Amino acid sequence: MFLSLPVIIWPNEDIYDVFLQDNLSTSTQNFFSDDNFSQLHNFRVSRDVDWALFNADPYKSYDIMVTGQAPHCDAALYLYHESDIENPLVIRDDWHQPINEDEILSWDSNATSGTMYVKVTQSPFSPEWSGEETTYTLKVFSTWGPSTGLATITGTSVIIGPMGGIIQAGAGGQYTKPSLNIPAGALDRFVEFLLEDPGDIGNNPVFPCTIQWLDDHPKNASIVRIYSSEPVSFSIPATLTLQFIDDGPVFYGFQIDDIPSGKNPADMRVFSWDESAWTEIDDAQSVVSDTVTLQISDIDRDVFAAAPTDKTRIHDWMLY
């Protein structure tokens, strides 16, 4: 078994352009959480526009930040509310201040809530650089609140080949540790995978899978997306693991607890989304300590989640 190292697709590609179409319009699926989740982007073509979305709660402060700008990146930030994506609420553009310094857009939501759109472009006052040396990291921070805590997974892009490998949450992952272990001989070619947190969790979820999940499992955010650039069938099943937290630490007054009262780790199972409903995966599953494990035979932009088999609405289930 060989561990496949992460491959940063740069300078020619931005994985969020490739997988989530975040460069085309506000129809992007690039939701991300507001608890120190980070994404690596670049301006791969001239006049490239990167879109990202997050859910805002009322009466909270948010910082949208661009860090680690490469020498040819001079990012400008624009923040919109879903009700008006033509007129930005706030703009931040410190053009020519030196170019590689961080850009921070701060915003107090006051009574505003719902889906917020973040647009990142090269500053209109700078050269139209693209391609090489235009990478940057996008982050959103907020104060802790009733809809803020998410199973935060740093987006990870990995190319795995015939000798097998593992794709797993990066060092920035918090509270959950999903991983996909692909054995040697399972693939006949090199395939690119992306593992990330859907991010679409808060007071105004948009994806049907998230809306249904939170209805069945209130306040539980243990969801992970695994994308591939094309449908993949494994000749030898891959092993998917999803970690959960039972009676975890207290974080800003909330105890991180993925298992409701009256449940135990043995009740946990992995579910998958079939475009219309969440169903428990029929394949054999096992629970060891804080991790659910199962084998899967194919992947085509799949969404997985971990929860007890009992879908009874449990209102003391703490959000994390």
C-alpha positions in Angstrom: 0.0 0.0 0.0 1.4 3.4 -1.0 0.2 6.7 0.3 -0.7 9.1 -2.5 0.4 12.6 -1.6 -1.9 15.6 -2.3 -1.4 17.2 -5.7 -2.1 20.9 -5.9 -3.4 21.6 -9.4 -1.5 24.7 -10.2 -1.0 26.9 -12.2 -3.4 25.5 -14.8 -6.4 24.5 -12.8 -8.5 25.6 -9.7 -10.2 22.6 -8.2 -13.2 24.6 -7.3 -13.5 25.8 -10.9 -13.2 22.2 -12.1 -15.5 20.4 -9.7 -17.9 23.1 -8.5 -18.0 25.5 -11.5 -17.3 28.4 -9.2 -15.9 30.5 -12.1 -19.1 30.5 -14.2 -21.8 32.3 -12.2 -23.6 32.5 -8.9 -25.1 29.1 -9.6 -21.9 27.6 -8.1 -22.2 24.8 -5.6 -19.1 26.1 -3.8 -20.6 26.5 -0.3 -18.1 26.7 2.6 -18.4 26.9 6.3 -17.7 30.0 8.3 -15.5 28.4 11.0 -11.9 28.8 9.6 -12.5 26.7 6.5 -10.0 27.5 3.8 -9.8 27.0 0.1 -6.9 27.3 -2.3 -7.8 29.1 -5.6 -6.1 30.8 -8.5 -7.0 32.9 -11.5 -6.3 30.3 -14.1 -7.6 32.4 -17.1 -7.8 36.1 -17.8 -10.7 37.8 -16.0 -11.4 34.7 -14.0 -14.0 35.2 -11.3 -14.2 32.9 -8.3 -17.6 32.6 -6.4 -18.1 31.1 -2.9 -21.2 31.0 -0.7 -21.7 30.8 3.0 -24.8 31.0 5.3 -24.9 34.0 7.6 -26.7 34.3 10.9 -28.2 37.6 12.1 -26.3 39.9 14.5 -22.9 38.4 14.0 -19.5 39.6 12.7 -17.8 38.0 9.7 -14.3 38.4 8.3 -13.7 37.2 4.7 -10.0 37.0 4.1 -7.6 36.4 1.2 -4.2 35.2 2.4 -1.1 33.8 0.8 -1.3 35.8 -2.4 1.2 34.8 -5.0 3.3 37.5 -6.7 0.8 37.9 -9.5 -2.3 37.9 -7.4 -3.9 41.2 -6.4 -7.3 40.0 -5.2 -10.4 42.2 -4.7 -13.3 41.0 -2.5 -17.0 41.6 -3.1 -19.8 40.5 -0.7 -23.5 40.2 -1.8 -26.7 39.0 -0.2 -28.8 36.4 -2.1 -31.5 39.0 -2.6 -29.3 41.2 -4.7 -26.2 39.8 -6.5 -25.7 42.8 -8.6 -24.9 45.4 -5.9 -22.3 44.4 -3.4 -22.9 45.2 0.3 -19.1 45.6 0.9 -16.1 45.8 -1.4 -12.4 45.4 -0.3 -9.7 46.2 -2.8 -6.3 47.3 -1.4 -4.8 47.4 -4.8 -1.0 47.8 -5.0 -0.6 47.6 -1.2 1.9 45.5 -1.6 0.3 42.8 -3.7 1.1 39.8 -1.5 -0.4 41.3 1.7 -3.7 39.9 3.1 -7.0 41.3 2.1 -9.7 41.3 4.9 -13.3 42.3 4.3 -15.2 42.7 7.6 -19.0 42.8 7.8 -21.6 42.9 10.6 -24.7 41.1 9.6 -27.1 43.0 11.9 -30.6 41.8 11.0 -29.4 40.3 7.7 -29.2 36.5 7.4 -29.3 33.8 4.7 -27.0 32.9 1.9 -24.1 35.3 1.2 -22.1 35.4 -2.0 -18.4 36.1 -2.1 -16.8 37.1 -5.4 -13.0 37.2 -5.8 -11.3 38.7 -8.8 -8.1 40.4 -9.8 -8.3 44.0 -8.8 -9.6 46.1 -11.8 -6.7 48.5 -11.1 -4.0 45.9 -11.6 -2.7 44.0 -14.6 -4.9 41.1 -15.9 -2.6 38.5 -14.6 -3.6 34.8 -14.8 -2.1 31.3 -14.6 1.2 31.1 -13.0 1.7 32.7 -9.6 -1.9 33.8 -9.0 -2.8 31.5 -6.2 -4.5 32.6 -3.0 -6.3 31.1 0.0 -9.9 32.1 0.8 -11.2 32.0 4.4 -14.3 33.1 6.4 -14.3 33.6 10.1 -17.2 34.4 12.4 -18.1 34.5 16.0 -19.6 31.3 17.5 -23.4 31.1 17.3 -26.2 28.7 17.1 -25.7 27.8 13.4 -22.0 28.3 13.1 -20.3 25.0 14.2 -19.7 22.8 11.2 -17.9 19.6 10.6 -15.0 21.5 9.1 -13.0 19.7 6.5 -10.2 21.4 4.5 -10.8 20.8 0.8 -8.2 18.2 -0.3 -7.4 17.3 -3.9 -5.5 14.0 -4.5 -4.6 12.0 -7.6 -4.5 8.3 -6.8 -3.3 5.6 -9.3 -3.2 1.9 -9.8 -0.9 1.4 -6.7 -3.6 2.8 -4.4 -3.5 5.5 -1.8 -5.6 7.5 0.7 -7.5 10.7 0.5 -8.3 12.2 3.8 -9.1 15.5 5.6 -6.1 17.8 5.7 -4.4 19.1 8.8 -7.1 21.9 9.0 -9.9 19.4 9.5 -11.8 19.8 12.7 -13.9 17.3 14.6 -14.3 14.8 11.8 -11.7 12.7 10.0 -13.3 11.3 6.8 -10.9 9.3 4.6 -11.1 7.2 1.5 -8.6 4.3 1.4 -8.2 2.9 -2.2 -6.3 -0.4 -2.3 -3.6 -1.3 -4.8 -5.1 -2.8 -7.9 -8.5 -1.0 -7.5 -7.8 1.5 -10.3 -6.4 0.9 -13.8 -5.5 4.6 -14.3 -4.8 7.7 -12.3 -7.9 9.5 -11.0 -8.4 12.8 -9.3 -10.5 13.0 -6.2 -11.8 15.9 -4.1 -12.9 15.5 -0.5 -14.6 18.4 1.2 -17.3 19.6 3.6 -20.4 20.7 1.7 -20.5 23.8 3.9 -24.2 24.3 3.1 -25.4 24.2 6.7 -26.9 27.0 8.8 -30.1 28.8 9.0 -30.8 28.8 5.2 -29.5 25.6 3.6 -29.9 25.3 -0.2 -28.9 21.8 -1.3 -31.8 19.3 -1.2 -29.5 16.8 0.5 -28.6 19.2 3.3 -32.2 20.3 3.9 -33.4 16.7 4.1 -30.4 15.6 6.3 -31.0 18.4 8.9 -34.7 17.5 8.9 -34.0 13.9 9.7 -31.0 14.6 11.9 -31.4 18.0 13.5 -28.2 19.9 14.2 -25.9 17.2 12.9 -23.4 18.3 10.3 -21.3 15.1 9.7 -21.6 15.3 5.9 -18.7 14.9 3.4 -18.6 15.1 -0.4 -16.3 13.0 -2.5 -16.0 14.1 -6.1 -14.2 12.6 -9.0 -13.5 14.1 -12.4 -15.4 11.2 -13.9 -17.5 8.3 -12.5 -15.2 5.7 -10.9 -15.8 2.0 -10.4 -13.3 0.1 -8.2 -12.3 -3.4 -9.1 -11.5 -3.8 -5.4 -13.8 -1.9 -3.0 -12.5 1.3 -1.4 -12.9 1.8 2.3 -14.7 5.0 3.5 -14.4 6.1 7.1 -16.3 8.9 8.9 -15.5 9.9 12.4 -18.0 11.1 15.0 -17.7 12.8 18.4 -19.3 11.4 21.5 -19.3 13.7 24.6 -16.6 15.9 23.2 -15.0 19.0 24.5 -16.9 22.2 25.3 -16.3 24.8 22.6 -17.6 28.4 23.2 -20.2 27.1 25.6 -21.4 24.2 23.4 -20.4 20.6 24.0 -19.4 18.9 20.8 -21.5 15.8 20.8 -22.4 13.8 17.7 -24.4 11.1 19.5 -27.8 12.1 21.0 -28.8 11.1 24.5 -29.8 7.5 24.7 -27.6 6.5 21.7 -24.2 4.9 21.6 -21.4 4.5 19.0 -22.8 1.1 18.0 -25.9 2.9 16.7 -23.9 4.9 14.2 -24.1 4.2 10.4 -23.1 5.8 7.1 -25.8 7.1 4.9 -25.7 8.2 1.2 -27.7 10.6 -0.9 -29.4 9.2 -4.1 -30.6 12.6 -5.5 -33.9 12.3 -3.7 -33.5 10.8 -0.3 -30.9 9.7 2.4 -30.6 5.9 2.8 -28.5 3.8 5.0 -25.9 2.0 2.9 -26.7 -1.7 2.8 -23.1 -2.9 2.6 -21.5 -4.2 5.8 -20.5 -1.5 8.2 -18.4 -1.6 11.3 -17.9 0.8 14.2 -14.6 1.0 16.0 -14.2 3.6 18.7 -15.3 6.9 17.1 -15.3 5.8 13.4 -17.8 4.2 11.1 -16.2 2.2 8.2 -17.7 0.6 5.1 -16.6 -0.5 1.7 -17.9 1.2 -1.5 -17.6 0.1 -5.1 -18.0 3.3 -7.0 -18.0 7.1 -6.7 -19.7 9.7 -8.8 -19.8 13.0 -6.9 -21.2 11.3 -3.9 -22.3 12.7 -0.6 -22.1 10.7 2.6 -23.1 11.3 6.2 -22.8 9.6 9.6 -25.7 9.3 12.2 -27.5 6.9 14.4 -29.9 4.5 12.5 -32.9 5.9 14.4 -34.1 9.1 12.7 -36.2 10.3 15.5 -36.0 14.1 15.9 -33.8 14.8 18.9 -33.7 18.4 19.8 -30.9 18.3 22.4 -28.4 17.1 19.7 -25.7 19.8 19.9 -24.6 21.4 16.8 -20.9 21.4 16.0 
